[in-house]
Amino acid sequence: MDPDSSDPDPDPDLNPKRLRSGEDFDIIIGFLGFWALILFVVTAFLEVTGKSALLPAMILLVVVLAIWGMMRLRRRLPPRRARGPR
């Protein structure tokens, strides 16, 4: 028996779970980015019209910080690869 065959995952970059996890991060980052854009527009509108924009601005800050954190975590995962035909 080959001693190297005991390693269940010889190349972690080719692990389908890690690739799937990276794609999940991409989806979450896109979702948060969409809401960040919406919140930015709402906050800017409220500021221009002179209404209170504190709550939307604070929520926007939280969303932007969440995007930043997700992007930092995403860098640790392998890059996306083009899928072949199924």
Steps between C-alpha positions, in 0.01 A plus 500: 500500500631841406565719808399811306156357424390550862462874438131544404565840339845522338427835331270722709459743206317229305267414787141553373384614845759779508408606147131498592578698814678763290200526271275540804718788619473661156121479517488652849737781398279577200188501715659735752632719218150540357363613835797730555419674172132535594588632845749745350235641267246527785753665731609748234136585420419557867809719544417712195138546606602597853334207676660288770736249338668367814334157504555420129858627529568274798348200322710585193811505719418154636438362149825648365695355793336162437604515133854589602514207743355257246753610238786444744370151576445431129868562423593193704298273273614384155410714198196419290558273203299473184275197502485265209176384342293273716 
